[in-house]
Amino acid sequence: MATSTSSDNGILAAMMDSNQKKQFPVPPTFSSKLEEREYLKFRLAQAFRIFGYMGYNEGVAGHITVRDPIKPNCFWVNPFGMHFSLLQPTDLLLVDHQGKILEESGPRRLLNTAAYMIHSALHTARADVLCAAHTHSIHGKAFSTLGVELDMLTQDTCAFYNDHVVYNQFKGVVLDAEEGKHIAAALGTKKAAILQNHGILVATDSIEATVFYFIALEKACQVQLMADAAAAGSGRVTIKIAPEEAFNTYKTNGSTQSGWFQGLPEFAFLEAREGKAFNLAK
């Protein structure tokens, strides 16, 4: 679940008056670990449907995982071959770090090997990561062919200032445990990776932040592709944001707390469209 530092809260608080501070949302609390599990499964299935509506699916490729609160050495993941838009909580698989599908899983017990190899390595290496997402979204995939980091071109891109990497050792579909470990090592403590000739990946401490920053990263890739093309066509060069300004902007829009808050509207819109939300115990 999303956590925040005092500096995160201070930055957000500075943007609100006293009445707004009282109304600022906070992550939910739970009566039990079982309720927390059910909430995370519900939220994860929602995340898949959001990705589906945004067209991030590519055949059977792509996966989002969330660490299980009862068995923290296991994670929930989508079954292999099911469209993102169809995912419901009862469809999800519970998988341990050895790739075993556990009994709590849904009926379609097919595991994407690449999902296991990448996400087991990430969840093992990063105790702070609750949720990780990787798909072959079109602009992230196109930008990944350049093998470069993002330029700080816009306020929104600054959310990734010094907080993303390029993994440039493409070796085909990730079917080997060592490749997953290499990706996790390249990501380090950062929240996002551009996987060269492959796609993009985001890993944070909440489902909401992961969904928001994945969407933001996909859009940042799109913006840079468009801006670079426009600059080349006009004989100009893009104007980059200076490091000091980029860092100051990152402190406002690049924290996990900021990502959690900015992700909430995506889930609220989905709930309004579908007419269903998770009911927490009182």
Disulfide bonds with the S-S distance in Angstrom:
none
